[in-house]
Amino acid sequence: MAIRQKSIMTIKLTGKGTSHARSETMVRDLVDVIDEPIERGGTNDGVAPTEAAFAALIGCTNVIGSKCANKLGADLGHMAFTMEVDFDRRGVLLMEEVEVPFKAIRLHVVADGTLSQEELDTVGVETAKFCPLAKLYENSGTDLTVTWQKA
């Protein structure tokens, strides 16, 4: 008998600030360190908060893209990612409030599987429908462009 997954769930995290720049977030049995680089007063023990948000998009694209390829019966193989973000830093510099701090994100995905470019394009379309991080960025006003390419 298959286990039926809940369609809506509550995710619980805890966290603590260990300095003005460093925090630890606990989820499940994991601890994630978020920190600023040394030049911004941190200790460089982890990625910056904004970098973690960008990395989450790569991780989500990897997971959801793999699920979509599997559902389509396509061999996606492994993905490699490159990303560029246009970040309006006036808000984090306390100069003024910025409604859409991440003006644009360009994510390039290269897959090394045996699927065709047409199949890969379909995986990309399906991934865009279901990736919650992509939805988060798009619905916040970020111009998100994701390109998919065969290796």
C-alpha atoms as an extended CHARMM CRD file, in Angstrom:
* protein
*
       151  EXT
         1         1  MET       CA              0.0000000000        0.0000000000        0.0000000000  PROA      1               0.0000000000
         2         2  ALA       CA              1.4220000000        3.3730000000       -1.0070000000  PROA      2               0.0000000000
         3         3  ILE       CA              1.7250000000        6.1600000000        1.5140000000  PROA      3               0.0000000000
         4         4  ARG       CA             -0.4290000000        9.1210000000        0.5860000000  PROA      4               0.0000000000
         5         5  GLN       CA              1.3970000000       12.3940000000        1.0510000000  PROA      5               0.0000000000
         6         6  LYS       CA             -0.3530000000       15.3840000000        2.5750000000  PROA      6               0.0000000000
         7         7  SER       CA             -1.0870000000       18.1480000000        0.0720000000  PROA      7               0.0000000000
         8         8  ILE       CA             -0.7900000000       20.8820000000        2.7080000000  PROA      8               0.0000000000
         9         9  MET       CA              1.6460000000       20.7590000000        5.5820000000  PROA      9               0.0000000000
        10        10  THR       CA              3.2030000000       23.0370000000        8.1570000000  PROA      10              0.0000000000
        11        11  ILE       CA              6.9850000000       23.1910000000        8.1470000000  PROA      11              0.0000000000
        12        12  LYS       CA              8.5910000000       24.1610000000       11.4330000000  PROA      12              0.0000000000
        13        13  LEU       CA             12.0130000000       25.7150000000       11.8500000000  PROA      13              0.0000000000
        14        14  THR       CA             13.7740000000       27.3090000000       14.7720000000  PROA      14              0.0000000000
        15        15  GLY       CA             16.6800000000       29.6660000000       14.7000000000  PROA      15              0.0000000000
        16        16  LYS       CA             18.9730000000       31.8700000000       16.6920000000  PROA      16              0.0000000000
        17        17  GLY       CA             21.2360000000       34.7820000000       15.9580000000  PROA      17              0.0000000000
        18        18  THR       CA             24.7380000000       34.0460000000       17.2070000000  PROA      18              0.0000000000
        19        19  SER       CA             26.0530000000       37.4960000000       16.2300000000  PROA      19              0.0000000000
        20        20  HSD       CA             24.8260000000       40.5460000000       14.3500000000  PROA      20              0.0000000000
        21        21  ALA       CA             25.6470000000       38.7900000000       11.0390000000  PROA      21              0.0000000000
        22        22  ARG       CA             25.4650000000       35.0480000000       11.7730000000  PROA      22              0.0000000000
        23        23  SER       CA             22.4090000000       32.9060000000       12.4130000000  PROA      23              0.0000000000
        24        24  GLU       CA             21.7180000000       29.2260000000       12.7890000000  PROA      24              0.0000000000
        25        25  THR       CA             18.4930000000       27.6990000000       11.5560000000  PROA      25              0.0000000000
        26        26  MET       CA             17.4140000000       24.2710000000       12.6920000000  PROA      26              0.0000000000
        27        27  VAL       CA             15.1090000000       22.1220000000       10.5750000000  PROA      27              0.0000000000
        28        28  ARG       CA             14.6020000000       18.3800000000       11.0270000000  PROA      28              0.0000000000
        29        29  ASP       CA             17.9830000000       17.2280000000       12.4000000000  PROA      29              0.0000000000
        30        30  LEU       CA             20.0040000000       19.7650000000       10.4010000000  PROA      30              0.0000000000
        31        31  VAL       CA             21.6180000000       23.0860000000       11.2680000000  PROA      31              0.0000000000
        32        32  ASP       CA             22.0620000000       25.6490000000        8.5070000000  PROA      32              0.0000000000
        33        33  VAL       CA             24.4380000000       28.5580000000        9.0620000000  PROA      33              0.0000000000
        34        34  ILE       CA             23.7170000000       31.8820000000        7.3920000000  PROA      34              0.0000000000
        35        35  ASP       CA             26.4510000000       34.4940000000        7.6760000000  PROA      35              0.0000000000
        36        36  GLU       CA             27.8100000000       37.5460000000        5.9490000000  PROA      36              0.0000000000
        37        37  PRO       CA             31.2500000000       37.6540000000        4.3470000000  PROA      37              0.0000000000
        38        38  ILE       CA             34.0930000000       39.1350000000        6.3410000000  PROA      38              0.0000000000
        39        39  GLU       CA             34.0370000000       42.3750000000        4.3310000000  PROA      39              0.0000000000
        40        40  ARG       CA             30.4510000000       42.9460000000        5.5280000000  PROA      40              0.0000000000
        41        41  GLY       CA             31.1860000000       42.2280000000        9.1800000000  PROA      41              0.0000000000
        42        42  GLY       CA             30.5020000000       38.5100000000        9.2050000000  PROA      42              0.0000000000
        43        43  THR       CA             32.7200000000       35.5110000000        9.8000000000  PROA      43              0.0000000000
        44        44  ASN       CA             32.0320000000       33.8420000000        6.4280000000  PROA      44              0.0000000000
        45        45  ASP       CA             30.8040000000       30.6490000000        8.1620000000  PROA      45              0.0000000000
        46        46  GLY       CA             27.9540000000       30.2820000000        5.6580000000  PROA      46              0.0000000000
        47        47  VAL       CA             26.2710000000       31.8900000000        2.7160000000  PROA      47              0.0000000000
        48        48  ALA       CA             24.5950000000       35.2820000000        3.0560000000  PROA      48              0.0000000000
        49        49  PRO       CA             20.7960000000       35.3090000000        3.4320000000  PROA      49              0.0000000000
        50        50  THR       CA             20.2910000000       36.4800000000       -0.1440000000  PROA      50              0.0000000000
        51        51  GLU       CA             22.7190000000       33.8530000000       -1.4400000000  PROA      51              0.0000000000
        52        52  ALA       CA             20.7340000000       31.1880000000        0.4260000000  PROA      52              0.0000000000
        53        53  ALA       CA             17.5590000000       32.4000000000       -1.2990000000  PROA      53              0.0000000000
        54        54  PHE       CA             19.2450000000       32.1690000000       -4.7070000000  PROA      54              0.0000000000
        55        55  ALA       CA             20.6910000000       28.7380000000       -3.9090000000  PROA      55              0.0000000000
        56        56  ALA       CA             17.1980000000       27.5860000000       -2.9130000000  PROA      56              0.0000000000
        57        57  LEU       CA             15.9980000000       28.3340000000       -6.4440000000  PROA      57              0.0000000000
        58        58  ILE       CA             18.7650000000       26.1400000000       -7.8820000000  PROA      58              0.0000000000
        59        59  GLY       CA             17.9200000000       23.3660000000       -5.4310000000  PROA      59              0.0000000000
        60        60  CYS       CA             14.2070000000       23.5940000000       -6.1600000000  PROA      60              0.0000000000
        61        61  THR       CA             14.8040000000       23.5840000000       -9.9260000000  PROA      61              0.0000000000
        62        62  ASN       CA             16.9430000000       20.4720000000       -9.4880000000  PROA      62              0.0000000000
        63        63  VAL       CA             14.3110000000       18.6150000000       -7.4370000000  PROA      63              0.0000000000
        64        64  ILE       CA             11.2110000000       19.6540000000       -9.3820000000  PROA      64              0.0000000000
        65        65  GLY       CA             12.9780000000       19.3470000000      -12.7490000000  PROA      65              0.0000000000
        66        66  SER       CA             13.9970000000       15.7880000000      -11.8660000000  PROA      66              0.0000000000
        67        67  LYS       CA             10.4400000000       14.9420000000      -10.7950000000  PROA      67              0.0000000000
        68        68  CYS       CA              8.9990000000       16.4080000000      -14.0040000000  PROA      68              0.0000000000
        69        69  ALA       CA             11.4860000000       14.5130000000      -16.1860000000  PROA      69              0.0000000000
        70        70  ASN       CA             10.6850000000       11.2960000000      -14.3270000000  PROA      70              0.0000000000
        71        71  LYS       CA              6.9400000000       11.8370000000      -14.7910000000  PROA      71              0.0000000000
        72        72  LEU       CA              7.5170000000       12.4050000000      -18.5270000000  PROA      72              0.0000000000
        73        73  GLY       CA              9.7320000000        9.3050000000      -18.7420000000  PROA      73              0.0000000000
        74        74  ALA       CA             12.6900000000       11.3900000000      -19.9210000000  PROA      74              0.0000000000
        75        75  ASP       CA             16.3290000000       10.7600000000      -18.9640000000  PROA      75              0.0000000000
        76        76  LEU       CA             17.3470000000       14.1590000000      -17.6030000000  PROA      76              0.0000000000
        77        77  GLY       CA             20.6370000000       12.9090000000      -16.1950000000  PROA      77              0.0000000000
        78        78  HSD       CA             22.3960000000       15.4340000000      -13.9780000000  PROA      78              0.0000000000
        79        79  MET       CA             21.9280000000       19.1890000000      -14.1280000000  PROA      79              0.0000000000
        80        80  ALA       CA             24.5210000000       21.9460000000      -13.8580000000  PROA      80              0.0000000000
        81        81  PHE       CA             23.4290000000       25.4890000000      -13.0810000000  PROA      81              0.0000000000
        82        82  THR       CA             24.7460000000       28.9980000000      -13.6030000000  PROA      82              0.0000000000
        83        83  MET       CA             22.8720000000       32.0070000000      -12.2650000000  PROA      83              0.0000000000
        84        84  GLU       CA             23.0730000000       35.7680000000      -12.4390000000  PROA      84              0.0000000000
        85        85  VAL       CA             20.9510000000       38.0330000000      -10.2450000000  PROA      85              0.0000000000
        86        86  ASP       CA             20.3600000000       41.7610000000      -10.6700000000  PROA      86              0.0000000000
        87        87  PHE       CA             20.0750000000       42.8360000000       -7.0280000000  PROA      87              0.0000000000
        88        88  ASP       CA             18.9610000000       46.3710000000       -6.1060000000  PROA      88              0.0000000000
        89        89  ARG       CA             20.8120000000       46.7270000000       -2.8130000000  PROA      89              0.0000000000
        90        90  ARG       CA             19.4170000000       50.1260000000       -1.7930000000  PROA      90              0.0000000000
        91        91  GLY       CA             17.1380000000       48.3500000000        0.6880000000  PROA      91              0.0000000000
        92        92  VAL       CA             19.8200000000       46.3120000000        2.4510000000  PROA      92              0.0000000000
        93        93  LEU       CA             22.0100000000       49.4210000000        2.5290000000  PROA      93              0.0000000000
        94        94  LEU       CA             19.1150000000       51.1930000000        4.3550000000  PROA      94              0.0000000000
        95        95  MET       CA             19.0290000000       53.9060000000        1.6950000000  PROA      95              0.0000000000
        96        96  GLU       CA             15.3440000000       53.4110000000        0.8610000000  PROA      96              0.0000000000
        97        97  GLU       CA             12.6980000000       50.7210000000        0.7520000000  PROA      97              0.0000000000
        98        98  VAL       CA             12.8590000000       48.6230000000       -2.4130000000  PROA      98              0.0000000000
        99        99  GLU       CA              9.6840000000       46.8090000000       -3.4360000000  PROA      99              0.0000000000
       100       100  VAL       CA             11.4100000000       44.3260000000       -5.7840000000  PROA      100             0.0000000000
       101       101  PRO       CA             15.0400000000       43.9450000000       -4.6910000000  PROA      101             0.0000000000
       102       102  PHE       CA             15.8190000000       41.1250000000       -7.1280000000  PROA      102             0.0000000000
       103       103  LYS       CA             15.1050000000       42.8320000000      -10.4300000000  PROA      103             0.0000000000
       104       104  ALA       CA             16.0450000000       39.8840000000      -12.6260000000  PROA      104             0.0000000000
       105       105  ILE       CA             17.3150000000       36.3440000000      -12.2590000000  PROA      105             0.0000000000
       106       106  ARG       CA             18.8270000000       34.4800000000      -15.1870000000  PROA      106             0.0000000000
       107       107  LEU       CA             19.1720000000       30.7690000000      -14.4720000000  PROA      107             0.0000000000
       108       108  HSD       CA             20.8190000000       28.5400000000      -17.0520000000  PROA      108             0.0000000000
       109       109  VAL       CA             20.3470000000       24.7810000000      -16.7070000000  PROA      109             0.0000000000
       110       110  VAL       CA             22.4640000000       22.2430000000      -18.5940000000  PROA      110             0.0000000000
       111       111  ALA       CA             21.3000000000       18.6110000000      -18.4890000000  PROA      111             0.0000000000
       112       112  ASP       CA             23.5140000000       15.6990000000      -19.5120000000  PROA      112             0.0000000000
       113       113  GLY       CA             20.8290000000       13.0300000000      -19.9770000000  PROA      113             0.0000000000
       114       114  THR       CA             19.7870000000       11.3110000000      -23.1950000000  PROA      114             0.0000000000
       115       115  LEU       CA             16.5600000000       13.2600000000      -23.6260000000  PROA      115             0.0000000000
       116       116  SER       CA             16.1220000000       15.4470000000      -26.7230000000  PROA      116             0.0000000000
       117       117  GLN       CA             16.1690000000       19.2650000000      -26.6110000000  PROA      117             0.0000000000
       118       118  GLU       CA             12.4120000000       19.1760000000      -27.2470000000  PROA      118             0.0000000000
       119       119  GLU       CA             11.8970000000       16.8840000000      -24.2430000000  PROA      119             0.0000000000
       120       120  LEU       CA             14.1740000000       19.1150000000      -22.1730000000  PROA      120             0.0000000000
       121       121  ASP       CA             12.1300000000       22.1590000000      -23.1660000000  PROA      121             0.0000000000
       122       122  THR       CA              9.0070000000       20.3210000000      -21.9680000000  PROA      122             0.0000000000
       123       123  VAL       CA             10.7270000000       19.5490000000      -18.6710000000  PROA      123             0.0000000000
       124       124  GLY       CA             11.4840000000       23.2740000000      -18.3700000000  PROA      124             0.0000000000
       125       125  VAL       CA              7.8550000000       24.2520000000      -18.9990000000  PROA      125             0.0000000000
       126       126  GLU       CA              6.6200000000       21.7030000000      -16.4620000000  PROA      126             0.0000000000
       127       127  THR       CA              9.2290000000       22.7380000000      -13.8930000000  PROA      127             0.0000000000
       128       128  ALA       CA              8.1170000000       26.3770000000      -14.1910000000  PROA      128             0.0000000000
       129       129  LYS       CA              4.5570000000       25.2940000000      -13.3590000000  PROA      129             0.0000000000
       130       130  PHE       CA              5.4900000000       23.4510000000      -10.1840000000  PROA      130             0.0000000000
       131       131  CYS       CA              8.6840000000       24.9280000000       -8.6600000000  PROA      131             0.0000000000
       132       132  PRO       CA              7.5350000000       26.8710000000       -5.5710000000  PROA      132             0.0000000000
       133       133  LEU       CA             10.7050000000       28.9880000000       -5.4650000000  PROA      133             0.0000000000
       134       134  ALA       CA             10.2870000000       30.0250000000       -9.0990000000  PROA      134             0.0000000000
       135       135  LYS       CA              6.6710000000       30.9660000000       -8.2940000000  PROA      135             0.0000000000
       136       136  LEU       CA              7.8380000000       32.9460000000       -5.2640000000  PROA      136             0.0000000000
       137       137  TYR       CA             10.2760000000       35.0190000000       -7.3080000000  PROA      137             0.0000000000
       138       138  GLU       CA              7.9270000000       35.5330000000      -10.2450000000  PROA      138             0.0000000000
       139       139  ASN       CA              4.9930000000       36.5350000000       -8.0620000000  PROA      139             0.0000000000
       140       140  SER       CA              7.2000000000       39.0190000000       -6.1980000000  PROA      140             0.0000000000
       141       141  GLY       CA              7.9030000000       40.8640000000       -9.4490000000  PROA      141             0.0000000000
       142       142  THR       CA             11.3170000000       39.4160000000      -10.2880000000  PROA      142             0.0000000000
       143       143  ASP       CA             11.9340000000       38.9080000000      -14.0070000000  PROA      143             0.0000000000
       144       144  LEU       CA             12.8820000000       35.2170000000      -13.8990000000  PROA      144             0.0000000000
       145       145  THR       CA             14.3580000000       33.6760000000      -17.0250000000  PROA      145             0.0000000000
       146       146  VAL       CA             15.2700000000       29.9940000000      -16.9830000000  PROA      146             0.0000000000
       147       147  THR       CA             16.9660000000       28.4840000000      -20.0210000000  PROA      147             0.0000000000
       148       148  TRP       CA             17.4380000000       24.7490000000      -20.5440000000  PROA      148             0.0000000000
       149       149  GLN       CA             20.2150000000       23.2620000000      -22.6610000000  PROA      149             0.0000000000
       150       150  LYS       CA             21.5010000000       19.7800000000      -23.4310000000  PROA      150             0.0000000000
       151       151  ALA       CA             25.1170000000       19.1260000000      -22.4650000000  PROA      151             0.0000000000
